[in-house]
Amino acid sequence: MYGTVMVGRLKVPVEQVEAVVAAWEADKGARTEGYVDQSVLAGDDGTTVVACIRFRDHDSYARLADDEEQDAWWTTSMAPLFEGDVSWVDGTWRS
């Protein structure tokens, strides 16, 4: 299993992020070969969010990461919900 972890600071309520993610899962996620699932941790501080996104394998992740439509979605739908840039860690889930 391969995936990525995103850490960012919200400038909107976490429920707004969850709504955007749910819409993505219903549309793009359902059509993305190899996409498994994602989970969101809302920090106790009320602004930090950690998202864990899992894929069947590295190639599935790479196809989505290299998709221009996905990049446009991130730029217009998700990035504006965060303060500044988010950080990403890609890798293999060990368990």
C-alpha positions, -999 to 999 in steps of 0.1 A, spaced: 0 0 0 13 34 -10 2 69 0 8 104 11 2 124 42 -6 161 41 -2 185 70 -17 220 68 -33 249 87 -69 256 80 -83 290 73 -119 276 72 -138 252 95 -128 216 90 -163 207 79 -158 228 48 -127 207 39 -146 175 46 -174 186 22 -149 193 -6 -132 159 1 -165 141 1 -174 156 -33 -140 146 -47 -144 110 -34 -179 108 -50 -166 120 -83 -129 117 -90 -121 92 -62 -147 68 -75 -130 70 -110 -94 68 -98 -79 33 -103 -60 22 -73 -74 48 -49 -82 31 -16 -93 57 10 -84 87 30 -87 99 66 -86 133 81 -73 142 116 -85 175 129 -59 188 155 -71 199 189 -58 234 182 -87 239 157 -65 248 127 -41 219 121 -53 191 98 -35 159 88 -49 139 58 -37 104 50 -45 92 15 -39 56 5 -35 39 -29 -31 3 -39 5 10 -52 29 37 -62 19 37 -98 -18 44 -89 -6 74 -67 18 87 -94 -10 87 -121 -32 109 -99 -3 131 -88 6 137 -124 -30 143 -135 -35 179 -147 -72 177 -138 -63 168 -102 -37 196 -101 -64 221 -112 -88 207 -86 -62 211 -58 -53 246 -69 -89 259 -71 -108 238 -46 -85 227 -18 -54 250 -16 -76 281 -9 -89 264 23 -54 264 39 -31 290 53 0 291 30 15 259 16 8 225 30 35 198 35 34 164 20 52 131 29 49 102 3 58 67 11 48 30 17 24 21 45 41 -6 66 10 -18 84 
